[in-house]
Each structure stands twice: as C-alpha cells, then as structure tokens.
Amino acid sequence: MVFINGEKTDMLRCFYLSSDNCRQASNLYNNRYTNRRHPHYRTFLNLHVSLATFGSFEKPKNIRFRNAGNNEEEELNSLAHFRAFPTTSTREATRELNIWRHKIRKTGDSICLLFYGPTSQSFIAMVFLINITLIFGMILILKEFK
C-alpha cells in the first residue's frame, strides 16, 4: 500500500512509542487512527530501516555501487589472478578479488578482461600484450607439432 508522508510519520511515532516492536506499533496505530487504512505490521520496521539507511521513507531509484569506476590496482590484480588461474570463473575471481561481478568479463579462452567504465591506458596495453603473448604462444606450439 502507498501511504502519504503524514501517515508514515505517524507510523514511525507509534513504532518508537512501542519500543521498536512491530506488532505493538501496529496495534497502537490501529487504536489511535481508526479512520485510516491499517498497514501490515512489517511496514513499521521497513519504514524505520529505510529512514535509517537512505535518509528518506523511500529507497532511491538509482543506487551507485562503491566501485563504480575502475582503478589501476583492481585491473592489475585481476590480470594477475587470471594469469595465475586461467580456468577460474569470473564470479569466483570477483569474490576473491572483492570486485563487483559485473565489472569483469572473460572473452573466449583468453584471459582478456573487459571493465565497464573508463579504463586506463596501461590496462588496454596489458590486455593487448597478453593477447599477443597468447597468439605467439599458440604459434610456437603449432610450430613444434610440425
């Protein structure tokens, strides 16, 4: 249900008067404001949590992550990780490196990583060098089999 801000402040007042007890707050609100709609008892706790977390009654529509941009340390760590463990999944790598999982992509069989957002020149150069190294490595392996 959608409540106006006046109703929400009254709900919070009842929540705080009942020592942060949701069910008691619901009963108190129902007894005080008989002519209003009666919210679910969890609504009181949800209002308190959203006010404490976001500073408003409603959650902001666009929440930015802490790691919205790239930094060189993340790039170097992820490249080193995939160099050491080329068969690691991207989810496992992001868990170990503490990076948002949508920032890393693995392309094909190579260890080239694509970061979202602006990337540094050193990262682009490293990806190029890694791919060139892989290509020359494959050429050398193919020459050995001939």
N, C-alpha and C positions, 0 to 999 in steps of 0.2 A: 504494500500500500504506500501511497505517496502522502506525506504529511507536510504541512506548512511549517515554517521555522518556529512559529509561536508554539505549535503543538510539540515540536521536537524539544524546545527548551523546557516545556512543562514535563515532558517525559524524563529529561535529564534531572530536573529538580526532584522528581519522585524517586529516581534511581539513587540519587545521592542521599536523600532523606531516609531511604530504606537500607542504608549501609551497603550499597552496591549489590543488593540481592535482586535479581531479575524478577522472580515471581512475586516478591513483596512489592516491588515497584509497580508491577502490572496491576496488582490488586489495589494499591493506593491510587494509581492513576484512574482506574475504573470507578473507584468510590468518589474521587474528587470531581471528575469530569464525566458525569453520567450522560451528557448530551453529545459526547464525541464518539468517534469510532474507537474501538478497543484494539490496540496493536498486540501482536504476539509478544510473549514475554522476552524473547531473544532480541527484539527490536531495541530494547533499552540498553543492552550490552553492546549491540552493534553501533548504536549512536555514540556511546561512550568511547569505544575503540576507534571509530573513525574520527571523532573530535580530537582524541589524544594523538593519533597517528598523523593525520593530514591537516589538522587545524581548522577543519570545517565539518559540517554534517555529512557532506557527500565526498566520495573519493574523486580526486582529479581524474579527468579523462585520459590524459597523457602523462604517464609516469616515466621519467627518464631513468635509465639504469646508471649505476655508478661508473661503469666502464663504457660510456657511450662512444668515446673516441679511442683511438689506438695510441699506444705508446711503444717506444722502441724496445723497452725491456720485455714486454709481452711478445712482441714479434720475434725477438731473438730467442726467448725461452721456448716458444712454440716450435720454431725451426729446429732448435737443438733437440727438443723432445722427439719430433718426428724423424730426425736424423738418427737418433739412438734407437727408437722403437718405430720402424716404418709401418708395422701392421696394426698399430694402435688405432682404435676408433676415435673419431673426433669428440664424441661425448666423454669417453674415458680421459682423453687428453685435457679437455676443458675442466673436468673435475679435478685432475691432478694439478693443473696449472692455475686454477681458480680464475678462469676467464669465462665470460658469458658464452654459452654454447653456440649462439648464432653468429659469433664473430669469426669462427674458423670454418673453412670448407676445405675438403681434401679433393683434389681433382685427379680422377683416374687412379693409376697405380703410382704416380709420382707423389712426392711429399710437398708439392707446391701448395701454399695456403693462400686463401683469399680472405682478406679482412674487409669488413664493411667500414665505410667512413674513409677519411683521408689517410693515406698510407705514406710512409716516409720513403725517400729515395733509396735509402740503404736497404729497406725491405724489398723493394722492387728489384734492386740489383742482386740481392741474395737469392731471391726466387729464380731469377734468370740464371745465375751461376749454378744453382742446384739442378735446374733442368738441363743445362748444358753438360754438367758433370754426369748426370744420368744418361744423357744421349751418348756421350763419349764412352761411358762405361759399357753401354749396350753394344756400341760399335766394336770395342775391344773384345768383348765376349764373343761376338759373331765372327770376328777375325780368327779367334783361337779355334773355333769349330771348323773352319775351312781347311 
